[in-house]
Amino acid sequence: MIVKKYKAKILKIENLVEGLYTLSFVSDGGKFRYLPGQFLHLALDSEYDGSGQWPESRCFSLQTSPDEKYAKITYSVKGKFTQQMQNKLIEGEEVWLKMPYGDLFQQEHNKENTIFISGGTGITPFLSLFTDSSFANYQNPVLYAGYRNPSFNVYETELKKAISINPNLKIKNFYQDTDGVLDIEKIFNENNKEASYFISGPIIMIRQFKQKLENNGVALNNILTDDWE
């Protein structure tokens, strides 16, 4: 799929919990084109006109199905760029997006035995698949989702749609304030080494979980990670 620049308008900004924002974009030049699991680059330079060198930007996973008329991302305020987003962006403002990138779900994997593991906003690329009609092709998928506390689980609408598409989806939520952090050994013991494991979240979590799965005999091609950062 060809990477394209989109001049986009911020349709909506949701801030349901401190430091966590969900942005919805609509394109000024036709529908966004991407596949589930892909990501975009967001630029904040108000002087950029779409030509010349691409300005400073940051990557964010798309959390909406490609069938939607709008594109949605969720981000935590961490570092200079996301602080600028928090302070600068307002509804109705225009920004530049460049997409799509990545091939997370286009890689070969086992749709009959699929485990999705997410930490925090790492759930967002999974949601772009879960809310897509193609998710019906998965047999008994399982999601292990870790959050700081219940207030950070702001994805009820998407997960309800996911279950309507695939009623066999099992969702196991873990909240750090009461349950502790996600335990990859426990997750592995509840499943098997033949499963395809998708991992998305903080880079340290991804590396540690990948190593643990390798140590338990999971083949490298069965460990698929969303670690473009």
Sequence and secondary structure as in RCSB ss.txt:
>XXXX:A:sequence
MIVKKYKAKILKIENLVEGLYTLSFVSDGGKFRYLPGQFLHLALDSEYDGSGQWPESRCFSLQTSPDEKYAKITY
SVKGKFTQQMQNKLIEGEEVWLKMPYGDLFQQEHNKENTIFISGGTGITPFLSLFTDSSFANYQNPVLYAGYRNP
SFNVYETELKKAISINPNLKIKNFYQDTDGVLDIEKIFNENNKEASYFISGPIIMIRQFKQKLENNGVALNNILT
DDWE
>XXXX:A:secstr
   EEEEEEEEEEEEEETTEEEEEEEESSS     TT EEEEE  TT  SSSS  SEEEEE  S TTSSSEEEEE
E  SHHHHHHHHH  TT EEEEEEEE  TTTS   TTSEEEEEEGGGGHHHHHHHTSGGGGG SS EEEEEESSG
GG   HHHHHHHHHH TT EEEEEEHHHH S  HHHHHHTS TTSEEEEES HHHHHHHHHHHHHTT  GGGEEE
E   
